[in-house]
Amino acid sequence: QVQLVESGGGLVQAGGSLRLSCAASGIIFRVNHMGWYRQAPGKQRELVANIASDGITKYADSVKGRFTISIDNAKNTVYLQMNSLKPDDTAVYYCNAGWTRWITDYWGQGNQVTVSS
């Protein structure tokens, strides 16, 4: 089992920045990737960004150039730096991890990010 604990959400004005963190514990040596999805009210959950254990990244087109995902392997923690935030970025952000690349096996509890206009 893998446990994911998220932190760092909140309220920010448009154009501002936030950083999300997700710390993993448990059988983490089998984890192939970690990252973030988000779900806005009335919408399906969508990929934001994932990073694999070899450093390969995958971003949604809507966040490319604004968000950066990184991983600290020593701390088993993945970060999402979000810059130039827009109201459309408002959602609950969920950390995810998987044993097979880009396939989610575990979810975090979710963290609200609200961007005001």
PyMOL commands that set and color helices and strands:
alter all, ss='L'
color gray80, all
select helices_A, chain A and resi 28-30+87-89
alter helices_A, ss='H'
color red, helices_A
select strands_A, chain A and resi 2-7+10-13+18-26+33-39+46-52+57-59+67-72+77-82+91-98+106-107+111-116
alter strands_A, ss='S'
color yellow, strands_A
deselect
rebuild
show_as cartoon
